[in-house]
Amino acid sequence: MKEVDYIIVGCGLAGLCFAEQAKANNKSILVFDNQSQQSSTVAGGMYNPVILKRFTAVWKSKEQLDLALPFYEQLEAKLHDTFDYKLPIYRRFLSAEEQNDWFTASDKMNVGEFLSTQLIKNTNESVQADFGYGEVLQTGRIDTPQLISAYRSYLKQEDALDESGFEYEALKPTETGFEYKTIKAKHIIFAEGFGLKHNPYFNYLPLNGTKGELLTIHAPNLKIEYVLKSSVFLIPLGDDLYKVGATYEWTDKTYAVTDAGRNELLSKLDTFLKCDYTVVDQVAGIRPTVKDRRPLVGNHPEYKNMFVLNGLGTRGVLIGPYAAKQLYSFIENGNALDPDINISRFLES
């Protein structure tokens, strides 16, 4: 039988982040991923330390940024590819009151360092922004589809990727870990995104899932090199292409794109975009979201070598490296998990 330190089920952002954490510490891994979940590959991929609706800091934003940026830089060097595109975010102001709220927030601890105090006037005739913009600092976009594709190729070269669907009934606990068909593993990590709803070991966790749809438009006259945040995000991709997103749908849990999603995004886009454009693509995915907007990290109440890493939600590129490092330190070093992300919070409530 093949022996590994870790079986990892899922190669979205969560699984990738943990796989790389394990590999960096010379642990052997086998990743199962049949690409049945799409949230990471259809995500906007922005890392942004500020909640732009209320001008407040994202939970543990500085800690997460300090881990995430070197993490993606190391992956770029390792995989000889580019994934991290440094892009400022311009928050479009709707009123003078919003401008004042922005400058008030810029004086506050935890969030002030991420908010520029320089008001940016709009000079682009393709955009209506009468009250100008505020610039968010230390932001960018991770090309998550390219990152996951490159990492899967790397795992294949390492003979560490199994593209078959994981069969829960074939998993057998042993005194030292688990056996799965011809594999022996000390630990198993479930990082399946919304697929966790079908996992018999962790489906009791309150993973809600929200469907998100995104459009790609071609707008040759727009010519912006920043992310524009208004009622939707407008993210430059190069070659006059822009990603527009995203919707939030709590009842439909399919991956089908919808006219309703398209129309919602376009109606919001048309409130500020004043140039011609064409829609060239539309995608949908299910975000693994949790009711308290914190990840699901921890071990199974019965099988102590079985773990979950899930619920990264809308900020996966930012929180993924942090949550993966927390889990790895918990397993290998016995360090306590951050109580905000420990799944025990749901067992105790």
C-alpha positions, -999 to +999 in steps of 0.1 A: +000+000+000+011+036-007+017+055+025+013+093+029+011+117+057-021+134+044-050+126+021-065+159+011-100+159-005-105+189-027-081+211-047-098+245-045-082+273-026-086+255+008-071+222-003-044+239-023-034+261+007-032+231+030-014+210+004+013+237+000+016+241+038+022+203+041+046+202+012+066+231+026+071+210+058+082+179+038+050+160+044+038+135+018+003+142+004-023+127-020-049+151-032-083+139-045-101+163-068-126+155-096-133+193-102-169+189-092-168+221-072-164+254-089-164+282-063-126+288-065-123+287-102-152+311-108-142+335-080-133+371-086-101+364-067-097+398-051-078+403-018-091+433-001-087+441+037-117+465+039-155+459+039-164+485+014-201+488+024-193+500+059-156+511+056-145+487+083-116+462+085-120+426+074-116+401+103-079+397+110-071+415+078-035+424+086-026+389+098-041+374+067-024+398+043+010+393+060+006+355+053-012+356+020+011+379+000+043+359+006+024+327+001+013+336-034+048+351-042+064+318-032+039+298-054+047+320-084+084+312-080+077+276-074+054+271-104+071+296-127+039+315-134+021+347-125-010+347-103-009+379-082-018+411-100-014+442-078-044+463-085-058+492-064-095+492-056-114+525-062-145+528-042-170+549-061-187+575-038-224+581-041-226+612-020-207+638+000-218+619+031-200+587+019-168+608+014-170+620+050-176+585+063-145+574+043-123+601+059-137+593+093-128+556+089-093+565+077-085+578+112-095+545+129-072+517+140-071+485+120-087+501+089-069+534+085-037+520+071-057+505+042-076+537+032-059+565+012-068+600+024-065+614-011-098+619-028-095+608-064-115+627-090-130+609-119-116+619-153-129+589-173-159+598-195-169+561-196-177+561-159-201+583-140-186+591-106-196+626-097-183+623-061-150+606-071-133+577-055-115+565-024-085+542-029-080+510-009-044+501-004-026+467-004-051+451-027-049+429-058-063+400-077-053+363-076-060+346-109-075+316-091-084+295-123-048+298-135-034+291-100-055+260-095-047+247-130-010+252-125-011+236-090-030+206-103-003+202-130+024+203-103+006+177-083+003+154-113+041+157-119+046+148-082+022+118-086+001+134-059-032+140-076-061+115-080-088+128-102-114+103-093-143+111-070-137+104-033-157+074-020-165+080+016-176+044+022-141+031+012-125+051+040-115+029+070-102+042+103-072+024+118-052+028+150-026+050+132-049+069+108-069+057+078-069+033+049-085+042+016-084+014-010-046+010-016-036+041+004-025+044+041-027+079+055-019+094+090-044+122+085-072+131+061-083+167+054-117+174+038-116+207+018-145+201-005-162+235-006-199+232-009-195+195-016-191+192+022-230+190+023-226+154+010-198+144+034-212+120+060-185+130+086-191+168+085-224+174+069-238+185+103-218+218+101-238+249+091-224+254+056-251+274+039-236+281+005-245+311-017-246+310-055-226+337-072-227+346-109-201+367-127-200+382-162-170+390-184-175+420-207-155+435-235-154+473-232-128+487-256-134+523-246-133+519-208-095+518-203-092+514-165-063+497-147-079+496-113-108+476-097-139+498-096-162+490-067-198+504-068-229+483-067-208+456-084-171+450-088-156+458-122-122+440-125-098+445-154-084+413-169-064+428-198-072+430-235-102+453-227-119+425-208-135+431-174-151+408-149-184+420-134-197+405-102-211+392-082-246+381-074-257+365-041-284+338-043-293+318-013-319+293-026-307+281-060-278+257-054-271+247-090-242+257-112-265+269-140-261+305-152-294+324-152-310+353-170-319+367-136-283+368-126-272+384-159-299+410-157-292+419-121-255+425-128-261+445-160-288+467-144-263+476-116-234+480-141-255+504-162-260+528-133-224+540-137-208+525-169-214+549-198-196+532-227-206+504-250-197+469-241-206+433-250-210+403-227-186+376-237-190+351-208-211+342-178-202+317-150-217+305-117-204+288-086-215+280-050-195+298-024-190+278+008-204+303+033-211+299+070-237+318+090-211+336+112-189+343+081-159+325+096-142+293+082-148+258+094-116+244+107-110+215+132-111+178+138-139+153+138-154+148+173-149+110+170-120+105+145-092+127+159-070+123+127-099+136+105-101+173+098-121+198+079-109+230+062-138+248+046-161+278+046-137+303+032-166+322+017-161+353-004-126+361+008-109+328+001-077+341-014-071+362+017-082+338+044-070+305+028-033+307+038-042+318+073-067+290+079-044+264+064-015+274+086-038+274+117-049+238+109-014+226+101+000+240+134-030+225+153-022+190+138+015+189+139+024+212+168-006+209+190-012+247+189-048+258+197-070+268+168-083+303+167-117+299+185-134+321+158-127+294+132-128+262+153-158+240+145-162+233+182-180+266+183-210+248+168-208+218+190-208+240+221-236+262+211 
